[in-house]
Amino acid sequence: MPSGKAHVTTVENDRPRRLRVGRTTGDRVFRGTARGFGVLVLLIMGGIGIFLAVEAAPAFGEFGWGFFTTVEWNPESGALGIAAVLVGTLTVATLAMVVAFPLALGTALYISQYAAPKAKRWLIAMVDLMASVPSVIYGLFGAYLLQPEMVYVSRWLHDMLGFIPVFQVDTDPDAAVFAQSRYTASALIAALVVAMMVLPYACMVMREVFDQAPQGEREAAYALGATRWGMVRAVVLPFGRGGIVGGTMLALGRALGETIAVVLIIAPLFEIKVRILENGTITIPSLIATRYGESVGIQLAALLAAGLVLFVITLVTNSIAAVIVTRGRSGADTEI
Amino acid sequence: MTAVLKTPQETKRNLHGRTVDDRVAPLGAALGALALMSLLYDRLLPLSGSLGFVVCWYVTFVVLYALVSAYRHPAPAVTDRVAGVLIRTCALVVGGSLALVIGYVFVRGAPAIIHPNIFTEDMTAGPHDPLTTGGVLHGIVGTAVQIGIAITITLPLGIGCAVFMTEVGGTLARLVRTVVEAMTALPSIVCGLFVYIAFLLTFDVQRNGFAASLAISVMMLPIIARSAEVVLRVVPNGLREASLALGASQWQTVRKVVLPTARPALATAMVLGVARGIGETSPVLITAGYTTFLNANPFEGPMVSLPLFAYTNARSPEPLLQTRAFGAAAVLMVLVLLVFLLARLAAAGRRRS
């Protein structure tokens, strides 16, 4: 198209006039005020971060690397360390995710791909509601209803799988009157409750991403004769991979910081152990919740340092989650 | 001609809906599994109890269903059916556990909340007094006052900050966004510890309701700012450009176009943030202090809130106090449900417009 070409060249010579937009007084006030809000929030949030770091610094100075390797938390003897607490925190959070991940994935798939369109709205509301149920209610449920039931499940797991170190408990499962109390207040029970609490967060992210799976590709899969599950495997899951990983990480971040439900269930025990069925464990939030009152000076700094370590871990987890969610193909425009 | 006349006998195959096989196969598998389990359970398996029975029944059901399907269908269809069953089970388990959690709190709390005095009295009554005296009025008042102050602090700040991040933009906005996103990772118990050290210990004041509000605010502010930003960001840019092209100033665009467009979604996001603030116990645990008396003054003396009341009494070995804890938790749950309903109504407004 020669004429079109000629036309294009003339357009290229045409340069837009430089516009100088003067902002009105109202706009300047608006932008200034908005910026003020932004700076204020930045100062508050940044201030909190810096304050935590400064206040926790004496603990790191006093204990050095020993803070991360000392098992006990014993203010009387001056031995304060978070080795056991850190292991406990990670154990509970990991276990919670092991339980929550498949359930969240299945529920998200159900809501986005299987449920009737009319039911979908209600199901989304249900997941939102599950995220808004106060943690103390989950804690009460775990401590009073789940715990007595879980004692028997734990004993059975111990009996059947006790040869694996993780499922060992320091008692005899086959005794005529078995030691019930050895199976209570364990990491597993706390993890189950935490799993229920963080599950909706993972589910929300996954569901949103699955919903964005391109309609054209889904129909193409059906047209090629795929079953519903075949379509999900070929289109929805690969498309939503970013959301699956990201949502799981986000939920993991919340699992790490969960306090009240864990405090209501576990029996504090400062010991590095991986025996998830056995009575006693400790996490960083529950350490803070149970020990802040009796702490002064360096102990308080140590508690704050433990909190800071937890903050850094959740921050890293959340950041990785954010990067994965945004980097994935999810949201890319692939409509046919 | 005759060939044409014969065609009406052909019936169109129904592509929707389920065939008889689709309906009967899972039912048959479920019944078969039930029969098999009632025969074998307790005799052959190293299991006992109803939970074990349900689990075994379910596993047998899935296996039987796969076998029945494999009779008449190719492998992909069998996989599809099994996957469908597993996915539906996940949703059922999640929905069931939510119903169980909420139901359990109401069932255990019922003996306490059937007495109206739970809404009108504080715990001046002793721990051994019957449920007909004493209540959680102080907790309700405390929750209302604390969340009220927290909303007053966080809502303007959060929305203002979100407007800055989406409408003004620039390098500073990116920095603010990064810091706000980072602070959403701050564990709620650390928020409480921060206020405890920075406010209560530094100024040497007794624990009070205002400190609790501050702790809740520290927890809520990044959540509110972030969700408000997400909501404002999805307002179509075309609307902004149209408004600016018509000669509106930026402030007019924000006030007359962006905020009204986002209002229902913004309301939903805010209400959900508030629900989080109402239910969170850990920041309050460290900062509010515990009292059995009604205290409506946030600046003087300890001030208990509903979740804190429930938490403290649940740790008591006294069954009567535990019932009171469940009562408080039930009241709290009603409160959260009401707030949640409000959010839903706001969302419904969005759909209509």
Interface residues (C-beta under 8 A of the other chain):
Chain A: R23 T24 G26 D27 V29 F30 R31 T33 A34 R35 G36 F37 G38 V39 L40 V41 L42 I44 M45 G46 I48 G49 F51 L52 E55 P102 L103 A104 L105 G106 T107 L109 Y110 I111 Y114 A115 L123 A125 M126 V127 D128 L129 M130 A131 S132 V133 P134 S135 V136 I137 Y138 G139 L140 F141 A143 Y144 L145 E149 Y152 V153 W156 D159 M160 M196 L199 C203 A226 T227 R228 W229 G230 V232 G253 L256 G257 T259 I260 L264 I284 P285 I288 A289 Y292 L300 L303 L304 G307 L308 L310 F311 T314 L315 T317 N318 S319 A322
Chain B: P46 L47 G49 L51 G52 P76 A77 T79 D80 A83 G84 L86 I87 R88 T89 C90 A91 V93 V94 G95 S97 L98 L100 V101 I102 Y104 V105 R108 P156 L157 G158 G160 C161 V163 F164 M165 E167 V168 L172 A173 L175 V176 V179 V180 E181 A182 M183 T184 A185 L186 P187 S188 I189 V190 L193 F194 Y196 I197 A198 L201 V218 L221 P222 A225 S249 Q250 W251 Q252 V254 L272 A275 R276 I278 G279 E280 T281 S282 L285 I286 P307 A310 Y311 A314 R315 Q322 A325 F326 A329 L332 M333 V336 L337 V339 F340 A343 R344
